[in-house]
């Protein structure tokens, strides 16, 4: 554990950045699932469309290293990213499926 701490402003910017990326990744995964699975009733159980969210979660791990978040990588951080991405994907894709949204 490091004895140096980041400023509150830097910590807030880090938190907002990670939350924004997880939200955008979840919504993008919903559009990807819609594109792959379609909007019919069978789309809700299509495993291929559901893999898109897993790819979106995994793709974020190296992204945070590229952005310079050196302290990123604990179990809590990974669970947060996975949950937030899944939640945004689930809600967005659910709305798209129930309203008959199409690309």
C-alpha positions as CSV (number, residue, x, y, z in Angstrom):
1,X,0.0,0.0,0.0
2,X,1.3,3.4,-0.9
3,X,1.8,6.1,1.6
4,X,1.0,8.8,-1.0
5,X,-2.6,9.6,-1.6
6,X,-4.2,11.3,-4.6
7,X,-6.0,14.6,-4.2
8,X,-9.8,14.5,-3.7
9,X,-10.2,16.2,-7.1
10,X,-8.1,13.5,-8.8
11,X,-10.0,10.7,-7.0
12,X,-13.4,12.2,-8.1
13,X,-12.2,12.6,-11.7
14,X,-11.1,8.9,-11.7
15,X,-14.4,7.8,-10.3
16,X,-16.4,9.8,-12.8
17,X,-14.3,8.6,-15.7
18,X,-14.6,4.9,-14.8
19,X,-18.4,5.2,-14.2
20,X,-18.9,7.0,-17.5
21,X,-16.9,4.4,-19.4
22,X,-18.8,1.5,-17.8
23,X,-22.1,3.2,-18.7
24,X,-21.1,3.8,-22.3
25,X,-19.8,0.3,-22.6
26,X,-23.1,-1.1,-21.3
27,X,-25.2,0.9,-23.7
28,X,-22.8,0.0,-26.6
29,X,-23.1,-3.6,-25.7
30,X,-26.9,-3.3,-25.8
31,X,-26.7,-2.0,-29.3
32,X,-24.3,-4.8,-30.2
33,X,-26.7,-7.4,-28.8
34,X,-29.6,-5.8,-30.6
35,X,-27.6,-5.9,-33.9
36,X,-26.6,-9.5,-33.4
37,X,-29.8,-10.9,-31.9
38,X,-32.6,-8.8,-33.4
39,X,-35.7,-7.7,-31.6
40,X,-37.9,-10.8,-31.7
41,X,-38.9,-12.9,-28.7
42,X,-36.1,-15.4,-29.4
43,X,-33.5,-12.6,-29.1
44,X,-33.9,-12.5,-25.3
45,X,-32.5,-16.0,-25.0
46,X,-29.9,-15.7,-27.7
47,X,-26.5,-16.6,-26.1
48,X,-24.5,-14.9,-28.9
49,X,-26.1,-11.6,-28.1
50,X,-25.4,-12.1,-24.4
51,X,-21.7,-12.7,-25.1
52,X,-21.4,-9.1,-26.3
53,X,-21.7,-7.8,-22.7
54,X,-19.0,-10.2,-21.5
55,X,-16.7,-8.9,-24.3
56,X,-17.5,-5.3,-23.3
57,X,-16.5,-6.1,-19.7
58,X,-13.3,-7.8,-20.6
59,X,-12.3,-5.0,-23.1
60,X,-12.4,-2.4,-20.3
61,X,-9.6,-4.1,-18.3
62,X,-6.7,-3.0,-20.5
63,X,-8.4,0.3,-21.3
64,X,-7.9,1.5,-17.7
65,X,-4.2,0.7,-17.8
66,X,-4.0,2.7,-21.1
67,X,-5.7,5.7,-19.4
68,X,-3.1,5.7,-16.6
69,X,-5.1,4.3,-13.7
70,X,-2.2,2.6,-12.0
71,X,-4.1,1.8,-8.8
72,X,-6.9,0.1,-10.8
73,X,-7.1,-3.7,-10.6
74,X,-8.4,-4.9,-7.3
75,X,-11.3,-7.4,-7.0
76,X,-13.6,-4.6,-5.9
77,X,-12.8,-2.5,-9.0
78,X,-13.4,-5.5,-11.4
79,X,-16.7,-6.3,-9.7
80,X,-17.8,-2.7,-9.9
81,X,-17.0,-2.5,-13.7
82,X,-18.7,-5.8,-14.3
83,X,-21.8,-4.9,-12.4
84,X,-22.2,-1.4,-13.9
85,X,-21.6,-2.6,-17.4
86,X,-24.1,-5.5,-17.0
87,X,-26.7,-3.2,-15.4
88,X,-26.6,-0.6,-18.2
89,X,-26.6,-3.4,-20.8
90,X,-29.5,-5.2,-19.2
91,X,-31.7,-2.1,-18.8
92,X,-30.9,-0.7,-22.3
93,X,-31.3,-4.0,-24.1
94,X,-34.5,-4.8,-22.2
95,X,-36.0,-1.4,-23.2
96,X,-34.9,-2.0,-26.8
97,X,-36.5,-5.5,-26.8
98,X,-39.8,-4.5,-25.3
99,X,-40.3,-1.4,-27.4
100,X,-39.4,-3.1,-30.7
101,X,-36.5,-0.7,-31.3
102,X,-34.6,-1.5,-34.5
103,X,-31.4,-0.3,-36.0
